[in-house]
Amino acid sequence: MGETLLDWLSGIPGEIQMMVLSGFPLTELRGSIPLAWMNADWAWPWWKIYLLAVAGNLLPVPFLLWFLEPVSRFLRRWKIFDRFFDKLFEKTRKRVGKKIEKYEALGLTLFVAIPLPVTGAWTGSAAAFLFGIPKKLAFPAIAFGVAIAGGLVTLIMSGALAGIDFLVGSH
């Protein structure tokens, strides 16, 4: 998926590609950071990878927080979209319901911070909407979760690559 998206983005500066990958719902920073570490064309220091990934992952969040409710309300006038949003929101409720209902913004931060698929900023934004977390609390909660997740993925990648380097014997 990431390579196909990179092919589509070819010709655009690597930093922009990194931010687009980080903001895309299927890759987010959980996919873009490993791709950046393994991309020979992007021989960037860890801090640049981290900052680009976090910034790119946060770009869609304000739009999601502000427009998810009016867009879903508008599209629900058609049965196909109504079913789509029912399924999307039901899946989101099942994944995050108890944690976010109980801990609200802190639960949202912890959920987004888990560096696993489908726990990122996009799902966090949907969860904030579903559970009525005010935007002024939701954005910082999601941003903090994204920063934590980015740090964890960066640490995992740097440790994994250092381990491989050690095992291969280029020390």
Secondary structure, DSSP 4 states (H G I P E B T S, - for coil): -HHHHHHHTTTS-HHHHHHHHHHSTTTHHHHHHHHHHH-TT----HHHHHHHHHHHHHTTHHHHHHHHHHHHHHHTTSHHHHHHHHHHHHHHHHHHHHHHHHHTHHHHHHHHHS-STT-SHHHHHHHHHHTT--HHHHHHHHHHHHHHHHHHHHHHHHHHHHHHHHHHT--
